[in-house]
């Protein structure tokens, strides 16, 4: 029968090996989660960039439409009224 000291030593070695396994799996899962987070962050960044581009395009289109409308209104206005407005 092993002595009490031997039994404690065996328990300690078993605990150490279990701790090692736990640490191994934790680090493995941690690296997986880190990769997922990086991927998600990259995806969000790309989405934000696309949204900003779309907003800029919409603003440009609205600006062009306003300019065209003003231009058309100016050309539709009779020449006499333009001259009277200038007086």
PDB file of N, CA, C and O in Angstrom:
ATOM      1  N   UNK A   1       0.841  -1.186   0.000  1.00  0.00           N
ATOM      2  CA  UNK A   1       0.000   0.000   0.000  1.00  0.00           C
ATOM      3  C   UNK A   1       0.879   1.239   0.000  1.00  0.00           C
ATOM      4  O   UNK A   1       1.800   1.336   0.811  1.00  0.00           O
ATOM      5  N   UNK A   2       0.609   2.220  -0.918  1.00  0.00           N
ATOM      6  CA  UNK A   2       1.472   3.402  -0.959  1.00  0.00           C
ATOM      7  C   UNK A   2       1.322   4.246   0.307  1.00  0.00           C
ATOM      8  O   UNK A   2       0.263   4.309   0.931  1.00  0.00           O
ATOM      9  N   UNK A   3       2.422   4.880   0.644  1.00  0.00           N
ATOM     10  CA  UNK A   3       2.384   5.741   1.833  1.00  0.00           C
ATOM     11  C   UNK A   3       1.533   6.975   1.535  1.00  0.00           C
ATOM     12  O   UNK A   3       1.170   7.240   0.389  1.00  0.00           O
ATOM     13  N   UNK A   4       1.226   7.725   2.602  1.00  0.00           N
ATOM     14  CA  UNK A   4       0.400   8.929   2.439  1.00  0.00           C
ATOM     15  C   UNK A   4       1.112   9.938   1.542  1.00  0.00           C
ATOM     16  O   UNK A   4       0.469  10.607   0.734  1.00  0.00           O
ATOM     17  N   UNK A   5       2.420  10.051   1.677  1.00  0.00           N
ATOM     18  CA  UNK A   5       3.199  10.995   0.862  1.00  0.00           C
ATOM     19  C   UNK A   5       3.138  10.586  -0.609  1.00  0.00           C
ATOM     20  O   UNK A   5       2.982  11.436  -1.486  1.00  0.00           O
ATOM     21  N   UNK A   6       3.260   9.279  -0.876  1.00  0.00           N
ATOM     22  CA  UNK A   6       3.175   8.812  -2.262  1.00  0.00           C
ATOM     23  C   UNK A   6       1.793   9.086  -2.852  1.00  0.00           C
ATOM     24  O   UNK A   6       1.666   9.506  -4.002  1.00  0.00           O
ATOM     25  N   UNK A   7       0.756   8.839  -2.038  1.00  0.00           N
ATOM     26  CA  UNK A   7      -0.612   9.066  -2.504  1.00  0.00           C
ATOM     27  C   UNK A   7      -0.811  10.542  -2.843  1.00  0.00           C
ATOM     28  O   UNK A   7      -1.428  10.876  -3.854  1.00  0.00           O
ATOM     29  N   UNK A   8      -0.286  11.419  -1.991  1.00  0.00           N
ATOM     30  CA  UNK A   8      -0.405  12.859  -2.250  1.00  0.00           C
ATOM     31  C   UNK A   8       0.342  13.243  -3.521  1.00  0.00           C
ATOM     32  O   UNK A   8      -0.127  14.068  -4.304  1.00  0.00           O
ATOM     33  N   UNK A   9       1.521  12.629  -3.719  1.00  0.00           N
ATOM     34  CA  UNK A   9       2.309  12.924  -4.910  1.00  0.00           C
ATOM     35  C   UNK A   9       1.564  12.480  -6.172  1.00  0.00           C
ATOM     36  O   UNK A   9       1.549  13.196  -7.173  1.00  0.00           O
ATOM     37  N   UNK A  10       0.948  11.299  -6.118  1.00  0.00           N
ATOM     38  CA  UNK A  10       0.176  10.797  -7.267  1.00  0.00           C
ATOM     39  C   UNK A  10      -1.010  11.724  -7.539  1.00  0.00           C
ATOM     40  O   UNK A  10      -1.279  12.070  -8.689  1.00  0.00           O
ATOM     41  N   UNK A  11      -1.721  12.127  -6.473  1.00  0.00           N
ATOM     42  CA  UNK A  11      -2.844  13.056  -6.640  1.00  0.00           C
ATOM     43  C   UNK A  11      -2.381  14.353  -7.293  1.00  0.00           C
ATOM     44  O   UNK A  11      -3.033  14.900  -8.182  1.00  0.00           O
ATOM     45  N   UNK A  12      -1.232  14.823  -6.819  1.00  0.00           N
ATOM     46  CA  UNK A  12      -0.704  16.086  -7.341  1.00  0.00           C
ATOM     47  C   UNK A  12      -0.365  15.966  -8.823  1.00  0.00           C
ATOM     48  O   UNK A  12      -0.666  16.867  -9.606  1.00  0.00           O
ATOM     49  N   UNK A  13       0.255  14.868  -9.207  1.00  0.00           N
ATOM     50  CA  UNK A  13       0.603  14.664 -10.624  1.00  0.00           C
ATOM     51  C   UNK A  13      -0.664  14.567 -11.484  1.00  0.00           C
ATOM     52  O   UNK A  13      -0.702  15.088 -12.598  1.00  0.00           O
ATOM     53  N   UNK A  14      -1.697  13.900 -10.961  1.00  0.00           N
ATOM     54  CA  UNK A  14      -2.950  13.805 -11.715  1.00  0.00           C
ATOM     55  C   UNK A  14      -3.580  15.191 -11.876  1.00  0.00           C
ATOM     56  O   UNK A  14      -4.045  15.550 -12.958  1.00  0.00           O
ATOM     57  N   UNK A  15      -3.588  15.953 -10.799  1.00  0.00           N
ATOM     58  CA  UNK A  15      -4.150  17.299 -10.871  1.00  0.00           C
ATOM     59  C   UNK A  15      -3.365  18.158 -11.851  1.00  0.00           C
ATOM     60  O   UNK A  15      -3.949  18.915 -12.626  1.00  0.00           O
ATOM     61  N   UNK A  16      -2.041  18.039 -11.816  1.00  0.00           N
ATOM     62  CA  UNK A  16      -1.213  18.819 -12.738  1.00  0.00           C
ATOM     63  C   UNK A  16      -1.518  18.458 -14.193  1.00  0.00           C
ATOM     64  O   UNK A  16      -1.601  19.336 -15.052  1.00  0.00           O
ATOM     65  N   UNK A  17      -1.683  17.162 -14.462  1.00  0.00           N
ATOM     66  CA  UNK A  17      -1.975  16.765 -15.846  1.00  0.00           C
ATOM     67  C   UNK A  17      -3.371  17.235 -16.247  1.00  0.00           C
ATOM     68  O   UNK A  17      -3.579  17.629 -17.395  1.00  0.00           O
ATOM     69  N   UNK A  18      -4.337  17.201 -15.318  1.00  0.00           N
ATOM     70  CA  UNK A  18      -5.674  17.711 -15.633  1.00  0.00           C
ATOM     71  C   UNK A  18      -5.627  19.219 -15.869  1.00  0.00           C
ATOM     72  O   UNK A  18      -6.269  19.735 -16.783  1.00  0.00           O
ATOM     73  N   UNK A  19      -4.865  19.909 -15.040  1.00  0.00           N
ATOM     74  CA  UNK A  19      -4.732  21.360 -15.235  1.00  0.00           C
ATOM     75  C   UNK A  19      -4.090  21.667 -16.580  1.00  0.00           C
ATOM     76  O   UNK A  19      -4.487  22.599 -17.280  1.00  0.00           O
ATOM     77  N   UNK A  20      -3.082  20.860 -16.927  1.00  0.00           N
ATOM     78  CA  UNK A  20      -2.426  21.075 -18.217  1.00  0.00           C
ATOM     79  C   UNK A  20      -3.429  20.916 -19.359  1.00  0.00           C
ATOM     80  O   UNK A  20      -3.451  21.722 -20.290  1.00  0.00           O
ATOM     81  N   UNK A  21      -4.264  19.863 -19.284  1.00  0.00           N
ATOM     82  CA  UNK A  21      -5.267  19.647 -20.330  1.00  0.00           C
ATOM     83  C   UNK A  21      -6.260  20.811 -20.386  1.00  0.00           C
ATOM     84  O   UNK A  21      -6.613  21.290 -21.463  1.00  0.00           O
ATOM     85  N   UNK A  22      -6.702  21.254 -19.210  1.00  0.00           N
ATOM     86  CA  UNK A  22      -7.656  22.375 -19.168  1.00  0.00           C
ATOM     87  C   UNK A  22      -7.029  23.615 -19.801  1.00  0.00           C
ATOM     88  O   UNK A  22      -7.670  24.299 -20.599  1.00  0.00           O
ATOM     89  N   UNK A  23      -5.778  23.903 -19.445  1.00  0.00           N
ATOM     90  CA  UNK A  23      -5.105  25.081 -20.011  1.00  0.00           C
ATOM     91  C   UNK A  23      -4.944  24.945 -21.528  1.00  0.00           C
ATOM     92  O   UNK A  23      -5.105  25.911 -22.273  1.00  0.00           O
ATOM     93  N   UNK A  24      -4.624  23.724 -21.967  1.00  0.00           N
ATOM     94  CA  UNK A  24      -4.462  23.492 -23.402  1.00  0.00           C
ATOM     95  C   UNK A  24      -5.764  23.786 -24.139  1.00  0.00           C
ATOM     96  O   UNK A  24      -5.771  24.506 -25.137  1.00  0.00           O
ATOM     97  N   UNK A  25      -6.866  23.226 -23.641  1.00  0.00           N
ATOM     98  CA  UNK A  25      -8.152  23.446 -24.304  1.00  0.00           C
ATOM     99  C   UNK A  25      -8.584  24.906 -24.225  1.00  0.00           C
ATOM    100  O   UNK A  25      -9.124  25.451 -25.188  1.00  0.00           O
ATOM    101  N   UNK A  26      -8.347  25.536 -23.084  1.00  0.00           N
ATOM    102  CA  UNK A  26      -8.710  26.951 -22.959  1.00  0.00           C
ATOM    103  C   UNK A  26      -7.941  27.806 -23.967  1.00  0.00           C
ATOM    104  O   UNK A  26      -8.516  28.685 -24.608  1.00  0.00           O
ATOM    105  N   UNK A  27      -6.658  27.546 -24.102  1.00  0.00           N
ATOM    106  CA  UNK A  27      -5.883  28.341 -25.062  1.00  0.00           C
ATOM    107  C   UNK A  27      -6.341  28.056 -26.495  1.00  0.00           C
ATOM    108  O   UNK A  27      -6.374  28.953 -27.338  1.00  0.00           O
ATOM    109  N   UNK A  28      -6.693  26.796 -26.755  1.00  0.00           N
ATOM    110  CA  UNK A  28      -7.194  26.428 -28.082  1.00  0.00           C
ATOM    111  C   UNK A  28      -8.509  27.156 -28.383  1.00  0.00           C
ATOM    112  O   UNK A  28      -8.658  27.747 -29.452  1.00  0.00           O
ATOM    113  N   UNK A  29      -9.457  27.115 -27.448  1.00  0.00           N
ATOM    114  CA  UNK A  29     -10.733  27.801 -27.653  1.00  0.00           C
ATOM    115  C   UNK A  29     -10.539  29.306 -27.738  1.00  0.00           C
ATOM    116  O   UNK A  29     -11.208  29.995 -28.508  1.00  0.00           O
ATOM    117  N   UNK A  30      -9.616  29.798 -26.936  1.00  0.00           N
ATOM    118  CA  UNK A  30      -9.336  31.232 -26.948  1.00  0.00           C
ATOM    119  C   UNK A  30      -8.839  31.673 -28.322  1.00  0.00           C
ATOM    120  O   UNK A  30      -9.230  32.732 -28.813  1.00  0.00           O
ATOM    121  N   UNK A  31      -7.987  30.874 -28.938  1.00  0.00           N
ATOM    122  CA  UNK A  31      -7.482  31.251 -30.269  1.00  0.00           C
ATOM    123  C   UNK A  31      -8.608  31.192 -31.300  1.00  0.00           C
ATOM    124  O   UNK A  31      -8.659  32.023 -32.207  1.00  0.00           O
ATOM    125  N   UNK A  32      -9.508  30.221 -31.172  1.00  0.00           N
ATOM    126  CA  UNK A  32     -10.648  30.142 -32.095  1.00  0.00           C
ATOM    127  C   UNK A  32     -11.523  31.388 -31.950  1.00  0.00           C
ATOM    128  O   UNK A  32     -11.914  31.999 -32.944  1.00  0.00           O
ATOM    129  N   UNK A  33     -11.826  31.759 -30.699  1.00  0.00           N
ATOM    130  CA  UNK A  33     -12.671  32.936 -30.451  1.00  0.00           C
ATOM    131  C   UNK A  33     -11.983  34.201 -30.971  1.00  0.00           C
ATOM    132  O   UNK A  33     -12.640  35.076 -31.536  1.00  0.00           O
ATOM    133  N   UNK A  34     -10.693  34.300 -30.786  1.00  0.00           N
ATOM    134  CA  UNK A  34      -9.954  35.472 -31.281  1.00  0.00           C
ATOM    135  C   UNK A  34     -10.067  35.585 -32.798  1.00  0.00           C
ATOM    136  O   UNK A  34     -10.282  36.671 -33.338  1.00  0.00           O
ATOM    137  N   UNK A  35      -9.918  34.453 -33.474  1.00  0.00           N
ATOM    138  CA  UNK A  35     -10.040  34.467 -34.936  1.00  0.00           C
ATOM    139  C   UNK A  35     -11.437  34.912 -35.353  1.00  0.00           C
ATOM    140  O   UNK A  35     -11.595  35.710 -36.277  1.00  0.00           O
ATOM    141  N   UNK A  36     -12.454  34.385 -34.661  1.00  0.00           N
ATOM    142  CA  UNK A  36     -13.829  34.761 -34.996  1.00  0.00           C
ATOM    143  C   UNK A  36     -14.042  36.257 -34.767  1.00  0.00           C
ATOM    144  O   UNK A  36     -14.677  36.930 -35.578  1.00  0.00           O
ATOM    145  N   UNK A  37     -13.509  36.771 -33.662  1.00  0.00           N
ATOM    146  CA  UNK A  37     -13.674  38.191 -33.365  1.00  0.00           C
ATOM    147  C   UNK A  37     -12.987  39.060 -34.417  1.00  0.00           C
ATOM    148  O   UNK A  37     -13.532  40.075 -34.850  1.00  0.00           O
ATOM    149  N   UNK A  38     -11.793  38.652 -34.819  1.00  0.00           N
ATOM    150  CA  UNK A  38     -11.086  39.416 -35.858  1.00  0.00           C
ATOM    151  C   UNK A  38     -11.887  39.413 -37.150  1.00  0.00           C
ATOM    152  O   UNK A  38     -12.019  40.436 -37.822  1.00  0.00           O
ATOM    153  N   UNK A  39     -12.423  38.233 -37.486  1.00  0.00           N
ATOM    154  CA  UNK A  39     -13.211  38.115 -38.707  1.00  0.00           C
ATOM    155  C   UNK A  39     -14.463  38.991 -38.621  1.00  0.00           C
ATOM    156  O   UNK A  39     -14.810  39.687 -39.575  1.00  0.00           O
ATOM    157  N   UNK A  40     -15.138  38.949 -37.467  1.00  0.00           N
ATOM    158  CA  UNK A  40     -16.359  39.737 -37.285  1.00  0.00           C
ATOM    159  C   UNK A  40     -16.033  41.231 -37.340  1.00  0.00           C
ATOM    160  O   UNK A  40     -16.764  42.013 -37.948  1.00  0.00           O
ATOM    161  N   UNK A  41     -14.940  41.612 -36.704  1.00  0.00           N
ATOM    162  CA  UNK A  41     -14.541  43.020 -36.709  1.00  0.00           C
ATOM    163  C   UNK A  41     -14.232  43.485 -38.132  1.00  0.00           C
ATOM    164  O   UNK A  41     -14.624  44.579 -38.539  1.00  0.00           O
ATOM    165  N   UNK A  42     -13.533  42.647 -38.872  1.00  0.00           N
ATOM    166  CA  UNK A  42     -13.200  42.979 -40.263  1.00  0.00           C
ATOM    167  C   UNK A  42     -14.480  43.134 -41.081  1.00  0.00           C
ATOM    168  O   UNK A  42     -14.604  44.058 -41.884  1.00  0.00           O
ATOM    169  N   UNK A  43     -15.420  42.233 -40.874  1.00  0.00           N
ATOM    170  CA  UNK A  43     -16.692  42.284 -41.603  1.00  0.00           C
ATOM    171  C   UNK A  43     -17.456  43.565 -41.260  1.00  0.00           C
ATOM    172  O   UNK A  43     -17.990  44.226 -42.151  1.00  0.00           O
ATOM    173  N   UNK A  44     -17.510  43.916 -39.976  1.00  0.00           N
ATOM    174  CA  UNK A  44     -18.209  45.138 -39.559  1.00  0.00           C
ATOM    175  C   UNK A  44     -17.554  46.365 -40.167  1.00  0.00           C
ATOM    176  O   UNK A  44     -18.231  47.290 -40.616  1.00  0.00           O
ATOM    177  N   UNK A  45     -16.235  46.361 -40.176  1.00  0.00           N
ATOM    178  CA  UNK A  45     -15.503  47.499 -40.726  1.00  0.00           C
ATOM    179  C   UNK A  45     -15.828  47.657 -42.213  1.00  0.00           C
ATOM    180  O   UNK A  45     -16.049  48.765 -42.702  1.00  0.00           O
ATOM    181  N   UNK A  46     -15.851  46.526 -42.916  1.00  0.00           N
ATOM    182  CA  UNK A  46     -16.161  46.563 -44.345  1.00  0.00           C
ATOM    183  C   UNK A  46     -17.587  47.056 -44.568  1.00  0.00           C
ATOM    184  O   UNK A  46     -17.834  47.835 -45.489  1.00  0.00           O
ATOM    185  N   UNK A  47     -18.527  46.613 -43.737  1.00  0.00           N
ATOM    186  CA  UNK A  47     -19.918  47.064 -43.853  1.00  0.00           C
ATOM    187  C   UNK A  47     -20.028  48.572 -43.627  1.00  0.00           C
ATOM    188  O   UNK A  47     -20.712  49.273 -44.372  1.00  0.00           O
ATOM    189  N   UNK A  48     -19.350  49.057 -42.595  1.00  0.00           N
ATOM    190  CA  UNK A  48     -19.399  50.496 -42.305  1.00  0.00           C
ATOM    191  C   UNK A  48     -18.843  51.290 -43.474  1.00  0.00           C
ATOM    192  O   UNK A  48     -19.379  52.336 -43.840  1.00  0.00           O
ATOM    193  N   UNK A  49     -17.766  50.784 -44.057  1.00  0.00           N
ATOM    194  CA  UNK A  49     -17.159  51.466 -45.199  1.00  0.00           C
ATOM    195  C   UNK A  49     -18.141  51.522 -46.373  1.00  0.00           C
ATOM    196  O   UNK A  49     -18.283  52.560 -47.019  1.00  0.00           O
ATOM    197  N   UNK A  50     -18.816  50.406 -46.643  1.00  0.00           N
ATOM    198  CA  UNK A  50     -19.791  50.363 -47.739  1.00  0.00           C
ATOM    199  C   UNK A  50     -20.949  51.320 -47.461  1.00  0.00           C
ATOM    200  O   UNK A  50     -21.423  52.000 -48.371  1.00  0.00           O
ATOM    201  N   UNK A  51     -21.406  51.375 -46.211  1.00  0.00           N
ATOM    202  CA  UNK A  51     -22.511  52.273 -45.867  1.00  0.00           C
ATOM    203  C   UNK A  51     -22.110  53.726 -46.083  1.00  0.00           C
ATOM    204  O   UNK A  51     -22.893  54.520 -46.605  1.00  0.00           O
ATOM    205  N   UNK A  52     -20.881  54.073 -45.678  1.00  0.00           N
ATOM    206  CA  UNK A  52     -20.403  55.449 -45.888  1.00  0.00           C
ATOM    207  C   UNK A  52     -20.341  55.776 -47.372  1.00  0.00           C
ATOM    208  O   UNK A  52     -20.715  56.874 -47.784  1.00  0.00           O
ATOM    209  N   UNK A  53     -19.873  54.834 -48.172  1.00  0.00           N
ATOM    210  CA  UNK A  53     -19.812  55.061 -49.624  1.00  0.00           C
ATOM    211  C   UNK A  53     -21.212  55.269 -50.197  1.00  0.00           C
ATOM    212  O   UNK A  53     -21.424  56.156 -51.024  1.00  0.00           O
ATOM    213  N   UNK A  54     -22.166  54.450 -49.756  1.00  0.00           N
ATOM    214  CA  UNK A  54     -23.537  54.587 -50.250  1.00  0.00           C
ATOM    215  C   UNK A  54     -24.117  55.945 -49.862  1.00  0.00           C
ATOM    216  O   UNK A  54     -24.783  56.593 -50.669  1.00  0.00           O
ATOM    217  N   UNK A  55     -23.864  56.369 -48.634  1.00  0.00           N
ATOM    218  CA  UNK A  55     -24.370  57.676 -48.196  1.00  0.00           C
ATOM    219  C   UNK A  55     -23.777  58.797 -49.045  1.00  0.00           C
ATOM    220  O   UNK A  55     -24.478  59.724 -49.450  1.00  0.00           O
ATOM    221  N   UNK A  56     -22.479  58.698 -49.305  1.00  0.00           N
ATOM    222  CA  UNK A  56     -21.834  59.728 -50.133  1.00  0.00           C
ATOM    223  C   UNK A  56     -22.434  59.748 -51.533  1.00  0.00           C
ATOM    224  O   UNK A  56     -22.686  60.817 -52.089  1.00  0.00           O
ATOM    225  N   UNK A  57     -22.660  58.575 -52.098  1.00  0.00           N
ATOM    226  CA  UNK A  57     -23.247  58.500 -53.434  1.00  0.00           C
ATOM    227  C   UNK A  57     -24.652  59.105 -53.444  1.00  0.00           C
ATOM    228  O   UNK A  57     -25.014  59.835 -54.367  1.00  0.00           O
ATOM    229  N   UNK A  58     -25.436  58.797 -52.414  1.00  0.00           N
ATOM    230  CA  UNK A  58     -26.794  59.350 -52.334  1.00  0.00           C
ATOM    231  C   UNK A  58     -26.745  60.877 -52.236  1.00  0.00           C
ATOM    232  O   UNK A  58     -27.517  61.575 -52.893  1.00  0.00           O
ATOM    233  N   UNK A  59     -25.838  61.381 -51.418  1.00  0.00           N
ATOM    234  CA  UNK A  59     -25.723  62.835 -51.270  1.00  0.00           C
ATOM    235  C   UNK A  59     -25.324  63.478 -52.595  1.00  0.00           C
ATOM    236  O   UNK A  59     -25.847  64.531 -52.962  1.00  0.00           O
ATOM    237  N   UNK A  60     -24.396  62.842 -53.312  1.00  0.00           N
ATOM    238  CA  UNK A  60     -23.983  63.372 -54.611  1.00  0.00           C
ATOM    239  C   UNK A  60     -25.145  63.367 -55.597  1.00  0.00           C
ATOM    240  O   UNK A  60     -25.350  64.328 -56.338  1.00  0.00           O
ATOM    241  N   UNK A  61     -25.902  62.274 -55.595  1.00  0.00           N
ATOM    242  CA  UNK A  61     -27.050  62.187 -56.502  1.00  0.00           C
ATOM    243  C   UNK A  61     -28.086  63.259 -56.172  1.00  0.00           C
ATOM    244  O   UNK A  61     -28.631  63.901 -57.070  1.00  0.00           O
ATOM    245  N   UNK A  62     -28.353  63.448 -54.888  1.00  0.00           N
ATOM    246  CA  UNK A  62     -29.329  64.463 -54.485  1.00  0.00           C
ATOM    247  C   UNK A  62     -28.849  65.852 -54.899  1.00  0.00           C
ATOM    248  O   UNK A  62     -29.629  66.682 -55.366  1.00  0.00           O
ATOM    249  N   UNK A  63     -27.570  66.082 -54.722  1.00  0.00           N
ATOM    250  CA  UNK A  63     -27.005  67.367 -55.107  1.00  0.00           C
ATOM    251  C   UNK A  63     -27.149  67.598 -56.616  1.00  0.00           C
ATOM    252  O   UNK A  63     -27.541  68.679 -57.055  1.00  0.00           O
ATOM    253  N   UNK A  64     -26.825  66.565 -57.398  1.00  0.00           N
ATOM    254  CA  UNK A  64     -26.959  66.671 -58.858  1.00  0.00           C
ATOM    255  C   UNK A  64     -28.407  66.899 -59.259  1.00  0.00           C
ATOM    256  O   UNK A  64     -28.688  67.709 -60.142  1.00  0.00           O
ATOM    257  N   UNK A  65     -29.318  66.196 -58.623  1.00  0.00           N
ATOM    258  CA  UNK A  65     -30.736  66.366 -58.947  1.00  0.00           C
ATOM    259  C   UNK A  65     -31.197  67.796 -58.650  1.00  0.00           C
ATOM    260  O   UNK A  65     -31.930  68.398 -59.436  1.00  0.00           O
ATOM    261  N   UNK A  66     -30.762  68.327 -57.513  1.00  0.00           N
ATOM    262  CA  UNK A  66     -31.131  69.707 -57.171  1.00  0.00           C
ATOM    263  C   UNK A  66     -30.573  70.683 -58.202  1.00  0.00           C
ATOM    264  O   UNK A  66     -31.259  71.613 -58.626  1.00  0.00           O
ATOM    265  N   UNK A  67     -29.333  70.464 -58.598  1.00  0.00           N
ATOM    266  CA  UNK A  67     -28.717  71.351 -59.600  1.00  0.00           C
ATOM    267  C   UNK A  67     -29.487  71.271 -60.921  1.00  0.00           C
ATOM    268  O   UNK A  67     -29.776  72.294 -61.543  1.00  0.00           O
ATOM    269  N   UNK A  68     -29.814  70.052 -61.339  1.00  0.00           N
ATOM    270  CA  UNK A  68     -30.549  69.886 -62.600  1.00  0.00           C
ATOM    271  C   UNK A  68     -31.919  70.550 -62.521  1.00  0.00           C
ATOM    272  O   UNK A  68     -32.370  71.184 -63.475  1.00  0.00           O
ATOM    273  N   UNK A  69     -32.574  70.396 -61.374  1.00  0.00           N
ATOM    274  CA  UNK A  69     -33.899  70.981 -61.209  1.00  0.00           C
ATOM    275  C   UNK A  69     -33.819  72.515 -61.269  1.00  0.00           C
ATOM    276  O   UNK A  69     -34.632  73.167 -61.923  1.00  0.00           O
ATOM    277  N   UNK A  70     -32.831  73.066 -60.580  1.00  0.00           N
ATOM    278  CA  UNK A  70     -32.655  74.522 -60.611  1.00  0.00           C
ATOM    279  C   UNK A  70     -32.353  74.989 -62.028  1.00  0.00           C
ATOM    280  O   UNK A  70     -32.846  76.025 -62.476  1.00  0.00           O
ATOM    281  N   UNK A  71     -31.549  74.222 -62.711  1.00  0.00           N
ATOM    282  CA  UNK A  71     -31.183  74.563 -64.081  1.00  0.00           C
ATOM    283  C   UNK A  71     -32.417  74.543 -64.982  1.00  0.00           C
ATOM    284  O   UNK A  71     -32.624  75.455 -65.782  1.00  0.00           O
ATOM    285  N   UNK A  72     -33.241  73.491 -64.847  1.00  0.00           N
ATOM    286  CA  UNK A  72     -34.475  73.396 -65.651  1.00  0.00           C
ATOM    287  C   UNK A  72     -35.427  74.538 -65.330  1.00  0.00           C
ATOM    288  O   UNK A  72     -36.017  75.138 -66.228  1.00  0.00           O
ATOM    289  N   UNK A  73     -35.571  74.833 -64.039  1.00  0.00           N
ATOM    290  CA  UNK A  73     -36.475  75.918 -63.645  1.00  0.00           C
ATOM    291  C   UNK A  73     -36.022  77.236 -64.249  1.00  0.00           C
ATOM    292  O   UNK A  73     -36.840  78.044 -64.689  1.00  0.00           O
ATOM    293  N   UNK A  74     -34.745  77.443 -64.267  1.00  0.00           N
ATOM    294  CA  UNK A  74     -34.203  78.683 -64.823  1.00  0.00           C
ATOM    295  C   UNK A  74     -34.520  78.781 -66.315  1.00  0.00           C
ATOM    296  O   UNK A  74     -34.867  79.849 -66.819  1.00  0.00           O
ATOM    297  N   UNK A  75     -34.395  77.646 -67.014  1.00  0.00           N
ATOM    298  CA  UNK A  75     -34.658  77.658 -68.462  1.00  0.00           C
ATOM    299  C   UNK A  75     -36.142  77.695 -68.790  1.00  0.00           C
ATOM    300  O   UNK A  75     -36.530  78.140 -69.870  1.00  0.00           O
ATOM    301  N   UNK A  76     -36.962  77.237 -67.879  1.00  0.00           N
ATOM    302  CA  UNK A  76     -38.407  77.259 -68.131  1.00  0.00           C
ATOM    303  C   UNK A  76     -39.001  78.641 -67.849  1.00  0.00           C
ATOM    304  O   UNK A  76     -40.070  78.987 -68.351  1.00  0.00           O
ATOM    305  N   UNK A  77     -38.310  79.396 -67.061  1.00  0.00           N
ATOM    306  CA  UNK A  77     -38.831  80.723 -66.704  1.00  0.00           C
ATOM    307  C   UNK A  77     -38.751  81.645 -67.926  1.00  0.00           C
ATOM    308  O   UNK A  77     -37.723  81.680 -68.601  1.00  0.00           O
ATOM    309  N   UNK A  78     -39.804  82.378 -68.211  1.00  0.00           N
ATOM    310  CA  UNK A  78     -39.765  83.273 -69.380  1.00  0.00           C
ATOM    311  C   UNK A  78     -38.696  84.361 -69.209  1.00  0.00           C
ATOM    312  O   UNK A  78     -38.411  84.819 -68.102  1.00  0.00           O
ATOM    313  N   UNK A  79     -38.136  84.741 -70.314  1.00  0.00           N
ATOM    314  CA  UNK A  79     -37.059  85.727 -70.314  1.00  0.00           C
ATOM    315  C   UNK A  79     -37.519  87.059 -69.722  1.00  0.00           C
ATOM    316  O   UNK A  79     -36.759  87.717 -69.012  1.00  0.00           O
ATOM    317  N   UNK A  80     -38.738  87.452 -70.006  1.00  0.00           N
ATOM    318  CA  UNK A  80     -39.246  88.739 -69.510  1.00  0.00           C
ATOM    319  C   UNK A  80     -39.274  88.753 -67.994  1.00  0.00           C
ATOM    320  O   UNK A  80     -38.876  89.738 -67.372  1.00  0.00           O
ATOM    321  N   UNK A  81     -39.741  87.671 -67.398  1.00  0.00           N
ATOM    322  CA  UNK A  81     -39.820  87.663 -65.933  1.00  0.00           C
ATOM    323  C   UNK A  81     -38.418  87.669 -65.317  1.00  0.00           C
ATOM    324  O   UNK A  81     -38.207  88.253 -64.254  1.00  0.00           O
ATOM    325  N   UNK A  82     -37.460  87.017 -65.989  1.00  0.00           N
ATOM    326  CA  UNK A  82     -36.083  87.059 -65.487  1.00  0.00           C
ATOM    327  C   UNK A  82     -35.572  88.493 -65.513  1.00  0.00           C
ATOM    328  O   UNK A  82     -34.936  88.952 -64.564  1.00  0.00           O
ATOM    329  N   UNK A  83     -35.855  89.195 -66.600  1.00  0.00           N
ATOM    330  CA  UNK A  83     -35.391  90.579 -66.711  1.00  0.00           C
ATOM    331  C   UNK A  83     -36.100  91.460 -65.686  1.00  0.00           C
ATOM    332  O   UNK A  83     -35.484  92.361 -65.117  1.00  0.00           O
ATOM    333  N   UNK A  84     -37.368  91.214 -65.446  1.00  0.00           N
ATOM    334  CA  UNK A  84     -38.102  91.997 -64.456  1.00  0.00           C
ATOM    335  C   UNK A  84     -37.580  91.718 -63.041  1.00  0.00           C
ATOM    336  O   UNK A  84     -37.515  92.609 -62.194  1.00  0.00           O
ATOM    337  N   UNK A  85     -37.213  90.460 -62.819  1.00  0.00           N
ATOM    338  CA  UNK A  85     -36.663  90.107 -61.507  1.00  0.00           C
ATOM    339  C   UNK A  85     -35.353  90.828 -61.244  1.00  0.00           C
ATOM    340  O   UNK A  85     -35.048  91.181 -60.105  1.00  0.00           O
ATOM    341  N   UNK A  86     -34.587  91.043 -62.288  1.00  0.00           N
ATOM    342  CA  UNK A  86     -33.300  91.706 -62.135  1.00  0.00           C
ATOM    343  C   UNK A  86     -33.449  93.191 -61.847  1.00  0.00           C
ATOM    344  O   UNK A  86     -32.519  93.811 -61.331  1.00  0.00           O
ATOM    345  N   UNK A  87     -34.584  93.768 -62.166  1.00  0.00           N
ATOM    346  CA  UNK A  87     -34.785  95.208 -61.970  1.00  0.00           C
ATOM    347  C   UNK A  87     -34.963  95.564 -60.514  1.00  0.00           C
ATOM    348  O   UNK A  87     -35.142  96.735 -60.182  1.00  0.00           O
TER     349      UNK A  87
END
